[in-house]
């Protein structure tokens, strides 16, 4: 449903305007109640005893000392789980608390409830856990060899005997990246006095949490109410349960509210990471630069439990070639079990890793052919009417691949000379980099990703719009994680109804059906379409009641008589409409990975300009330009915010962000040692929004928030390659990868 009402409704704050977020003032003034700020009278505090080894057999758990401490009310282990003892979104293979073995560094073994947070922490430390350490499985090739495979996704398309004249092969590695939300995991569980529980926890999908929690707590779904919460970021880290089951167990056992808040180190082990990867690629092209075939093998590190790895490896495999035409493809994607930290969803959801490898291959291919890297990409750019190179799916929806490439190439480059301010040199305020040693490079990359859920998943979102005498309320269980969905849903309802006074109410699982996950760049189109359809139905009923009164020539309520009209319309009760929106059906893949697997796509192109100090291996990203496919810009300012934030995450993965693992142990679980881009690292961002309306998104909108991260990483690395001539097949790029021969004994 495209929402043609947008052409008529010029209501204040509607679609296409940069209205401020309704929660903006509260956030900047500090009055916004985030999840960790919540309080309940009489509440206890929870804490977790974790095993700080990567793999071990549990010999004994002794809580005697902890239970003897004043103020400690309970210590629970896996034996105390009242219902199903395992949780997981798709496959319930993760024990609520470690059972028999510890399978990753930081796995929870026991939980404590006490009068205050410090007592709970000390009691958790007092629990004795005797372990027999075992060798951890941490190598991806070894995991594949030993058959530790969560899922194998094969793709076979075209003629396996057809080859190109120019061949490029490469092996690429991407490290594990932490989502690093500013708000750590926190939660509050309150017993309802009748055997049930109300639960606030870090989530991106309250209804999938409900399914797992009800089973683990031995309750019916009606007895558990999972509340959408005020989160300080997510980026995929809230898709899987962390502390929710634990606080639910403690609250029900003690019949008192229980709150738990992780510190930063615990947060590093309490949520999933981006899958580390090992990828081997072979590109073959003709002499004119047209791709003839692509072969790839992609290994993703899933950690010990399945979580969302099955879906992540599907994305990695299906988008292994990138946004390019190629009729002959052989790809094998594997999600593997290891004793490294659990991996799951993170912004881009498996598309980032092959984007780095495939775009690196395209640059090498351009170099081998003597072609400009932009020209090579344009010659192969995927367009409507083409087939997705892996699955053979026909691209029918708008896909402006060549437009995003041309637009980013046309953005003016920054001045050639380094900024006089030493803070803008690679060495920054360390004053280590002479200006005459700075080497500048320019690099490009293009990314593609699916939108919404794929592979035959029945993807849906429910919404209810209620028109009262003083305005309208949008009801949804979609989770606002900080991305601004609350603003977009408000704008959609305003434009569809023709009134400006709209409020979004986030309902718990007992009040409304599922809106699906706030992931896969889906809520703008899924929850947005549900709101659009519901609001449109409410508007039509209201217009029928008015009989044409109080309308302008375009059929929109007149602003100066709006409130009187609403009072008249709703005198006998509110007008409301509930919608359960489903996108069109998709296929499950056949044995060769073929089929109509995805409902929509989005593309973006990046250009990075970097300055490098080749003597010390320091990098300063000067500018990142982006051409971004958005369908329609619902809120241009908010879109630019998503673009700038996504670019920061992509830049971080390119040059600094890495979960450093040593035999499964995280060596940098803090923001002191896990480096994040700050305002001093932020490049100048230039963006062009490409508006080719989606054929089914509300008012033509597309989800878009993952693309700015995906191709930013390979663009930055391409620019560093251009500056240094180094091959750079791994991210993040480390200083030792770039230093001059005199410091390394290598060649340059």
C-alpha positions in Angstrom: 0.0 0.0 0.0 1.7 3.2 -1.1 -0.4 5.7 0.7 -1.6 8.2 -1.9 -3.2 10.3 0.8 0.3 11.9 1.2 -0.3 14.0 -1.9 -3.4 15.6 -0.3 -2.6 15.7 3.4 -0.4 18.8 4.2 -1.0 18.5 8.0 1.7 20.0 10.2 4.3 17.5 11.1 3.3 14.9 8.5 5.3 12.7 6.2 8.3 14.4 4.5 9.0 17.0 7.2 11.8 17.1 9.7 9.8 17.2 12.9 11.6 16.7 16.2 11.3 13.5 18.2 8.6 13.6 20.8 11.1 12.3 23.4 14.0 14.6 22.4 13.5 17.2 25.2 13.3 14.6 27.9 16.4 12.9 26.7 18.6 16.0 26.5 17.4 17.3 29.8 17.9 14.0 31.6 14.3 13.4 32.6 13.8 10.5 30.2 13.3 7.3 32.2 15.5 4.7 30.6 15.2 1.0 31.6 18.0 1.2 34.1 16.2 4.1 35.9 13.1 2.1 36.8 12.1 1.5 40.4 9.4 -0.4 42.3 8.6 -0.3 45.9 10.1 -3.1 47.9 12.3 -4.3 45.1 15.3 -6.5 45.5 18.4 -6.4 43.4 19.7 -9.3 41.3 23.2 -10.2 40.3 24.8 -13.0 38.2 27.6 -15.4 39.0 29.5 -16.1 35.8 32.2 -18.6 34.9 35.3 -16.7 33.6 36.6 -19.6 31.4 35.7 -20.4 27.8 35.0 -24.1 28.2 34.8 -26.3 31.3 33.0 -29.1 33.0 31.0 -27.9 36.1 32.0 -30.1 39.0 30.2 -28.3 41.9 28.2 -25.2 42.7 28.1 -24.3 46.4 26.0 -21.3 47.5 26.4 -21.8 51.2 28.6 -18.7 51.8 26.4 -16.5 49.7 23.1 -17.6 51.4 24.7 -16.9 54.8 25.3 -13.2 54.0 22.9 -10.7 55.6 20.4 -9.4 53.1 20.6 -12.3 50.6 17.2 -13.8 49.8 17.9 -16.4 47.2 20.5 -18.2 45.0 19.1 -20.0 42.0 20.8 -22.3 39.5 19.7 -24.3 36.4 18.0 -26.8 38.7 15.6 -24.0 39.8 14.3 -23.2 36.4 10.5 -23.8 36.9 9.7 -24.7 33.3 11.6 -25.4 30.1 15.3 -25.1 30.9 16.5 -23.7 27.5 15.8 -20.6 25.6 16.4 -19.3 22.1 14.6 -17.4 19.3 14.5 -20.1 16.7 16.1 -23.1 18.5 15.9 -23.4 22.2 19.5 -24.7 22.8 20.8 -22.2 25.3 20.4 -23.1 29.0 18.9 -20.5 31.1 21.9 -21.0 33.4 24.9 -23.1 32.6 24.1 -26.8 32.7 26.8 -29.4 33.1 29.3 -27.4 31.1 30.4 -23.8 30.6 30.5 -23.1 26.9 31.8 -19.5 26.7 33.7 -17.0 28.8 31.2 -15.2 31.0 28.4 -17.7 30.8 25.9 -17.3 33.7 26.0 -20.1 36.3 23.8 -18.8 39.1 21.7 -15.8 40.1 21.3 -14.0 43.4 18.6 -11.6 44.9 19.6 -9.3 47.8 18.5 -6.2 49.5 20.8 -3.9 47.5 23.0 -4.0 44.4 26.3 -4.2 46.3 25.2 -7.1 48.5 23.9 -9.0 45.5 27.2 -8.5 43.7 29.3 -9.7 46.7 27.0 -12.7 47.2 27.4 -13.7 43.5 31.2 -13.5 43.9 30.9 -15.7 47.1 29.3 -18.6 45.2 31.8 -21.4 44.7 31.9 -22.8 41.2 34.4 -25.7 40.8 35.4 -26.2 37.2 37.4 -28.7 35.2 38.8 -26.6 32.3 38.6 -28.1 28.8 40.2 -27.0 25.5 38.0 -24.5 23.8 37.1 -24.7 20.1 37.9 -21.3 18.8 39.1 -21.8 15.2 36.6 -21.7 12.3 38.4 -24.1 10.1 38.6 -26.6 13.0 34.9 -26.1 13.8 34.0 -26.9 10.1 36.3 -29.9 10.1 34.7 -31.3 13.2 31.2 -30.8 11.9 30.1 -28.1 14.4 27.7 -26.6 11.9 24.6 -24.7 12.9 23.5 -24.2 9.2 25.0 -24.7 5.8 23.5 -22.5 3.1 24.5 -23.7 -0.4 23.9 -21.5 -3.5 24.3 -23.0 -6.9 23.4 -21.0 -10.0 24.3 -21.0 -13.6 27.0 -23.0 -15.5 29.7 -24.4 -13.2 32.0 -24.9 -16.2 31.8 -21.3 -17.5 34.9 -19.2 -16.6 36.2 -15.6 -17.1 39.4 -14.4 -18.6 40.5 -12.4 -15.5 40.6 -14.2 -12.2 41.0 -12.6 -8.7 41.2 -14.7 -5.5 41.4 -13.6 -2.0 40.9 -14.6 1.6 39.3 -12.0 4.0 38.8 -11.8 7.8 36.4 -9.7 9.8 36.7 -9.5 13.5 33.9 -9.7 16.0 32.4 -6.3 16.7 30.4 -5.4 19.8 27.1 -3.5 19.3 28.2 -1.3 22.3 24.9 0.3 23.1 25.4 3.2 25.5 22.8 1.7 27.9 23.8 -1.6 29.4 21.4 -4.4 30.0 18.8 -3.7 32.8 15.5 -5.2 33.7 12.7 -5.2 36.3 10.3 -8.0 37.1 7.2 -7.4 39.2 4.9 -10.3 40.4 1.3 -9.5 39.8 0.0 -11.3 43.0 -1.8 -14.0 41.1 1.1 -16.1 40.0 2.0 -14.0 36.9 4.6 -11.4 36.3 5.1 -8.0 34.5 8.5 -7.8 33.0 10.5 -4.9 31.6 13.7 -6.0 29.9 16.1 -5.1 27.1 14.3 -6.3 24.0 13.7 -5.7 20.3 10.7 -8.0 20.0 8.4 -8.3 23.1 6.3 -11.2 21.7 9.2 -13.5 20.9 10.5 -12.8 24.4 7.0 -13.7 25.7 7.1 -17.1 24.0 10.4 -18.0 25.6 9.7 -16.5 29.0 6.3 -18.2 29.5 7.9 -21.6 28.6 10.9 -21.1 31.0 8.8 -19.7 33.8 6.1 -22.4 33.5 3.4 -19.8 33.0 0.8 -19.3 30.3 1.3 -16.4 27.9 -1.5 -14.5 29.5 0.3 -14.6 32.8 3.4 -12.9 31.5 3.2 -9.3 30.2 6.4 -8.2 28.5 6.6 -4.4 28.2 8.2 -2.4 25.5 11.0 -0.4 27.2 12.9 2.7 26.9 16.3 1.5 25.7 19.6 3.3 25.3 20.4 1.7 22.0 20.3 -1.8 20.6 21.9 -2.5 17.1 20.8 -6.1 17.4 22.1 -6.8 20.9 18.6 -6.9 22.4 17.2 -9.5 20.0 18.1 -12.4 22.3 17.2 -12.9 26.0 19.9 -11.8 28.5 18.7 -11.2 32.0 14.9 -11.4 31.5 14.4 -15.0 32.5 16.7 -14.5 35.5 14.8 -11.6 37.0 11.5 -13.4 36.3 12.7 -16.5 38.2 13.8 -14.5 41.2 10.7 -12.3 41.3 8.4 -15.3 41.2 10.4 -17.3 43.7 10.4 -14.4 46.2 7.1 -12.8 45.3 8.9 -9.4 45.2 10.0 -7.1 42.5 13.6 -7.7 41.3 15.8 -5.4 39.4 19.1 -6.2 37.7 21.6 -3.9 35.9 24.8 -5.0 34.2 28.0 -3.0 34.5 30.0 -2.4 31.3 32.2 -5.5 31.6 29.2 -7.7 32.2 27.4 -6.1 29.3 30.2 -7.2 27.0 29.4 -10.9 27.8 25.7 -10.3 28.3 24.8 -9.6 24.7 25.7 -11.0 21.3 28.4 -9.8 19.0 28.7 -9.4 15.2 29.9 -12.7 13.8 33.6 -12.9 13.1 34.2 -14.3 9.7 36.7 -16.1 7.4 35.9 -15.8 3.7 37.5 -17.1 0.6 36.5 -15.5 -2.8 37.2 -16.1 -6.4 35.9 -13.5 -9.0 36.1 -14.1 -12.7 35.4 -11.5 -15.3 35.7 -10.9 -19.0 38.1 -8.4 -20.5 35.5 -5.7 -20.4 35.0 -6.1 -16.7 31.7 -7.9 -16.7 31.4 -10.5 -14.0 31.3 -14.1 -15.4 31.3 -16.0 -12.2 31.8 -15.7 -8.4 32.7 -18.5 -6.1 32.9 -18.0 -2.3 33.1 -19.9 1.0 31.9 -17.9 4.0 32.5 -19.1 7.6 30.8 -17.3 10.4 31.6 -17.7 14.1 28.3 -18.3 15.9 29.7 -19.0 19.4 28.2 -21.9 21.4 24.5 -21.4 20.8 22.4 -21.0 17.7 20.5 -17.7 18.5 20.0 -15.9 15.1 23.0 -17.5 13.3 20.8 -19.4 10.9 19.3 -16.3 9.6 22.5 -14.3 9.7 24.4 -16.9 7.5 21.5 -16.8 5.0 22.0 -13.1 4.5 25.8 -13.5 4.2 25.3 -16.2 1.5 22.5 -14.5 -0.4 24.3 -11.2 -0.7 27.8 -12.7 -1.2 28.2 -11.1 -4.6 26.9 -7.6 -3.7 24.7 -5.5 -5.9 26.1 -6.8 -9.1 24.8 -8.9 -12.0 26.4 -12.4 -12.3 24.8 -15.4 -13.8 27.2 -18.1 -12.5 27.6 -18.3 -8.7 28.7 -21.0 -6.3 28.6 -20.0 -2.6 28.7 -22.1 0.5 27.9 -20.3 3.8 28.4 -22.0 7.1 27.4 -20.8 10.6 29.7 -22.6 13.0 29.6 -23.5 16.7 32.6 -22.5 18.8 33.5 -21.6 22.4 33.9 -17.9 21.4 31.3 -15.4 22.7 27.8 -15.8 21.4 27.1 -14.1 18.1 23.8 -12.9 16.7 22.1 -10.0 15.1 24.1 -6.7 14.6 23.3 -3.8 12.3 23.5 -5.3 8.8 22.7 -8.8 10.0 25.3 -10.8 8.1 25.5 -8.6 5.0 28.5 -6.6 6.3 31.1 -9.4 6.2 30.6 -10.3 2.5 30.3 -6.6 1.6 33.9 -6.1 2.9 35.2 -9.2 1.0 33.2 -8.7 -2.3 34.0 -4.9 -2.5 37.7 -5.7 -1.9 37.5 -8.1 -4.7 35.9 -5.5 -7.0 38.7 -3.1 -6.3 41.4 -5.7 -7.1 39.5 -6.7 -10.2 39.3 -3.0 -11.4 43.1 -2.7 -10.8 43.8 -5.9 -12.8 41.6 -4.6 -15.7 43.0 -1.1 -15.6 39.5 0.2 -15.0 38.3 3.0 -12.7 36.6 1.3 -9.7 33.5 3.4 -10.2 33.3 2.3 -13.9 33.6 -1.4 -13.0 30.8 -1.1 -10.5 28.5 0.7 -13.0 29.1 -1.9 -15.7 27.8 -4.6 -13.3 25.3 -2.6 -11.3 22.1 -4.6 -10.4 18.9 -3.0 -11.7 15.2 -3.7 -11.7 14.6 -6.5 -14.3 17.8 -8.2 -13.3 18.0 -11.3 -11.2 19.7 -11.5 -7.8 23.0 -13.2 -8.6 22.7 -15.8 -5.9 19.0 -16.8 -5.7 17.9 -16.0 -9.2 15.1 -13.8 -7.8 13.8 -11.2 -10.2 14.3 -7.6 -9.0 11.0 -6.0 -9.5 11.0 -3.2 -7.0 12.9 0.1 -7.4 16.6 -0.5 -6.9 18.7 2.6 -7.8 22.1 1.0 -7.8 23.6 3.1 -10.5 22.1 6.3 -9.1 23.6 5.8 -5.7 27.0 5.1 -7.3 26.8 8.2 -9.6 25.5 10.4 -6.8 28.3 9.6 -4.4 31.0 10.0 -7.1 29.6 13.5 -7.9 29.9 14.9 -4.4 32.8 17.4 -4.2 36.0 16.1 -2.7 37.5 17.9 0.3 40.5 20.2 -0.1 43.7 18.4 -1.0 45.8 20.0 1.7 45.5 18.7 5.3 43.7 20.9 7.8 46.1 23.3 9.6 44.6 22.2 12.9 46.9 19.4 14.2 43.8 17.7 15.6 42.8 16.8 12.0 46.1 15.0 11.3 46.3 11.2 11.8 48.3 11.7 15.0 45.9 14.2 16.4 46.9 16.1 19.5 49.8 13.7 20.0 51.6 15.9 17.4 53.3 12.9 15.9 52.5 13.4 12.2 54.4 15.9 10.1 52.1 17.3 7.4 54.6 16.4 4.7 54.3 12.7 5.6 50.5 12.5 5.2 49.4 10.3 2.4 45.8 10.7 1.1 43.6 7.9 -0.4 40.1 7.7 -1.8 38.0 4.5 -1.8 34.6 3.4 -2.9 32.2 0.6 -1.9 28.6 -0.3 -2.6 26.2 -2.4 -0.4 22.9 -4.2 -0.8 20.6 -5.7 1.8 17.2 -7.2 2.1 14.4 -5.5 4.0 12.0 -7.3 6.3 12.1 -11.1 7.0 12.8 -13.5 4.2 12.9 -17.2 3.3 9.1 -17.8 3.6 8.7 -16.2 7.1 5.1 -15.0 7.6 6.1 -11.5 8.6 3.4 -9.4 10.2 2.8 -6.3 12.3 -0.3 -5.3 14.2 -1.4 -1.7 15.0 -4.5 0.0 16.3 -5.5 3.6 15.7 -8.0 5.2 18.0 -9.6 8.6 17.3 -10.7 10.5 20.4 -12.2 13.9 20.9 -8.8 15.5 21.4 -6.7 13.6 18.8 -5.6 10.2 17.8 -3.6 7.5 19.5 -1.5 4.9 17.7 -1.2 1.6 19.6 1.7 -0.7 18.8 4.0 -3.3 20.4 6.9 -2.3 18.1 9.9 -1.4 20.2 11.5 2.0 20.0 15.2 1.4 20.6 16.3 5.0 19.9 16.1 4.9 16.1 13.1 7.3 15.9 10.3 4.9 15.0 8.1 6.8 17.4 8.5 9.9 15.2 7.9 8.1 11.9 4.7 6.3 13.1 3.4 9.6 14.3 4.1 11.3 11.0 2.4 8.4 9.1 -0.7 8.7 11.2 -0.8 12.5 10.9 -0.7 12.4 7.1 -3.2 9.5 6.8 -5.7 11.1 9.2 -5.1 14.7 8.3 -4.7 15.9 11.9 -1.6 16.9 13.8 -2.5 15.8 17.3 -1.2 12.2 17.3 0.4 10.2 20.1 2.1 6.8 20.0 1.3 4.4 22.8 3.6 1.3 23.2 1.5 -1.5 24.5 2.6 -4.7 26.3 2.0 -8.2 25.1 -1.3 -8.5 26.8 -2.8 -5.5 25.1 -2.0 -6.0 21.4 -0.6 -8.6 19.0 3.0 -8.7 17.7 4.6 -6.0 15.6 7.6 -8.2 15.0 11.2 -7.4 15.7 12.7 -4.0 15.5 15.4 -5.3 13.2 15.9 -6.1 9.5 15.2 -2.5 8.7 11.5 -3.5 8.8 9.5 -1.4 11.2 9.1 1.7 8.9 7.5 -0.6 6.3 5.8 -3.2 8.5 4.5 -1.2 11.5 4.3 1.8 9.2 1.9 0.0 6.8 -0.2 -1.3 9.7 -0.5 2.2 11.1 -1.3 3.6 7.6 -4.0 1.1 6.9 -5.6 1.6 10.3 -5.4 5.4 10.1 -6.8 5.4 6.6 -9.8 3.3 7.7 -10.5 5.5 10.7 -10.3 8.6 8.4 -12.7 7.1 5.9 -15.2 6.3 8.6 -14.9 9.8 10.1 -15.4 11.4 6.6 -18.5 9.4 6.1 -19.9 10.6 9.4 -19.0 14.3 8.6 -20.7 14.1 5.3 -18.3 16.6 3.8 -18.6 19.3 6.5 -15.4 20.9 7.8 -13.4 19.6 4.8 -11.3 21.6 2.4 -11.3 21.1 -1.4 -8.9 18.2 -1.0 -11.0 16.3 1.6 -8.7 17.2 4.5 -10.1 18.5 7.8 -9.7 22.3 8.2 -7.3 23.0 11.0 -9.4 25.8 12.6 -12.4 23.6 13.1 -10.6 20.3 13.7 -11.1 20.0 17.5 -14.8 20.8 17.3 -15.2 18.2 14.5 -13.4 15.6 16.6 -15.6 16.2 19.6 -18.7 15.8 17.4 -17.3 12.7 15.7 -16.5 10.9 18.9 -19.4 12.0 21.0 -20.7 8.5 21.2 -17.3 6.9 21.6 -13.9 6.8 19.9 -13.5 5.6 16.3 -10.9 2.9 16.1 -9.4 0.3 13.7 -7.1 -2.6 14.3 -4.9 -3.9 11.4 -2.7 -7.0 11.2 -0.5 -6.3 8.3 1.5 -9.0 6.4 3.9 -8.4 3.6 3.6 -10.6 0.5 4.6 -14.2 0.8 8.2 -15.3 0.0 9.7 -18.7 -0.8 11.8 -21.0 1.2 15.0 -21.8 -0.7 15.3 -24.9 -2.7 18.3 -27.3 -2.5 20.4 -24.9 -4.6 19.4 -21.8 -2.6 17.1 -20.6 -5.3 13.7 -18.9 -5.1 11.8 -15.7 -4.5 13.3 -15.3 -1.0 13.1 -11.6 -0.3 10.4 -9.0 -0.3 12.4 -5.8 -0.9 16.0 -4.5 -1.2 17.9 -1.3 -0.4 21.3 -0.1 -1.8 23.9 2.5 -0.8 27.3 3.6 -2.0 30.1 5.2 0.0 33.2 7.2 -0.8 35.8 7.6 1.9 38.7 10.0 1.9 41.5 9.2 4.4 44.8 10.6 5.5 47.4 8.1 6.6 50.7 8.5 8.5 52.6 5.5 6.9 55.4 5.8 9.5 53.2 5.2 12.5 50.3 3.4 10.9 47.8 6.1 12.0 44.6 6.9 10.0 42.4 9.9 9.9 39.1 9.6 8.0 38.6 13.0 6.5 35.3 12.6 4.7 32.7 10.0 4.0 30.1 10.6 1.3 27.1 8.4 0.8 24.4 8.0 -1.8 21.5 6.3 0.1 18.4 4.6 -1.3 15.5 5.6 1.0 12.3 5.1 -1.1 10.9 8.3 0.4 12.4 10.5 3.1 9.8 10.4 5.8 11.9 12.6 8.1 15.0 13.9 6.3 16.8 15.1 9.5 16.2 11.8 11.2 17.4 10.0 8.1 20.7 12.0 8.2 21.1 11.1 11.9 20.8 7.4 11.0 23.3 7.8 8.2 25.8 9.6 10.4 25.5 7.1 13.2 25.7 4.1 10.8 28.8 5.6 9.2 30.4 5.9 12.6 29.9 2.2 13.3 31.2 1.2 9.9 34.3 3.5 10.4 34.8 1.9 13.8 34.8 -1.6 12.4 37.3 -0.5 9.7 40.0 1.0 11.9 39.4 0.4 15.6 36.6 -1.8 16.8 37.6 -5.4 17.6 36.6 -7.8 20.3 40.1 -9.2 21.1 39.8 -12.9 21.8 42.5 -15.1 23.4 41.3 -18.8 23.4 37.8 -17.6 23.8 38.5 -15.0 26.5 37.6 -11.3 25.8 40.7 -9.3 26.6 39.1 -5.9 26.2 35.7 -5.8 27.8 35.5 -2.1 28.6 35.3 1.2 26.8 38.9 1.8 27.9 40.2 -1.0 25.8 37.4 -1.6 23.3 37.9 1.5 21.1 34.9 3.3 19.8 34.9 6.3 17.4 34.4 9.6 19.3 33.6 13.1 18.0 37.3 13.5 17.4 37.2 10.6 15.0 34.1 11.6 13.2 34.6 12.5 9.5 32.7 15.2 7.6 29.7 13.4 6.1 28.0 14.4 2.8 24.8 12.6 1.9 22.5 12.4 -1.1 19.1 10.8 -0.5 17.9 8.9 -3.6 14.0 8.9 -3.5 12.6 6.2 -5.8 9.3 5.3 -3.9 8.9 1.8 -2.8 6.0 0.0 -4.5 4.6 -1.1 -1.1 6.2 0.9 1.7 4.0 3.5 3.5 4.0 6.7 1.3 6.8 5.0 -0.7 9.3 4.7 2.2 11.9 2.0 2.7 13.9 0.9 5.7 17.4 2.1 5.3 19.3 2.2 8.6 21.6 -0.7 8.1 23.2 0.3 4.8 25.2 3.3 6.2 27.2 0.9 8.3 27.7 -1.9 5.8 29.6 -0.3 2.9 31.3 2.4 5.0 33.7 -0.2 6.3 35.1 -1.4 2.9 35.1 2.2 1.6 37.4 3.3 4.4 39.7 0.3 3.9 39.7 0.9 0.1 40.9 4.4 0.8 43.6 3.2 3.1 44.7 0.7 0.4 44.8 3.5 -2.2 47.0 5.6 0.2 49.5 2.9 1.1 49.4 0.2 -1.5 48.9 -2.5 1.2 46.5 -5.4 0.4 44.6 -5.1 3.7 42.4 -8.2 3.8 41.4 -8.0 7.4 39.3 -5.5 9.5 39.8 -3.6 11.6 43.0 -2.4 10.0 45.7 -2.2 12.7 48.6 0.3 12.7 51.1 -2.6 12.3 49.4 -3.4 8.9 50.5 0.0 7.6 53.9 0.9 9.1 56.8 1.6 6.8 59.4 -1.1 5.9 62.0 0.4 8.2 59.8 -0.5 11.2 58.7 -4.0 10.1 61.3 -5.3 7.7 58.5 -5.9 5.2 57.9 -4.5 1.7 55.7 -1.6 0.8 
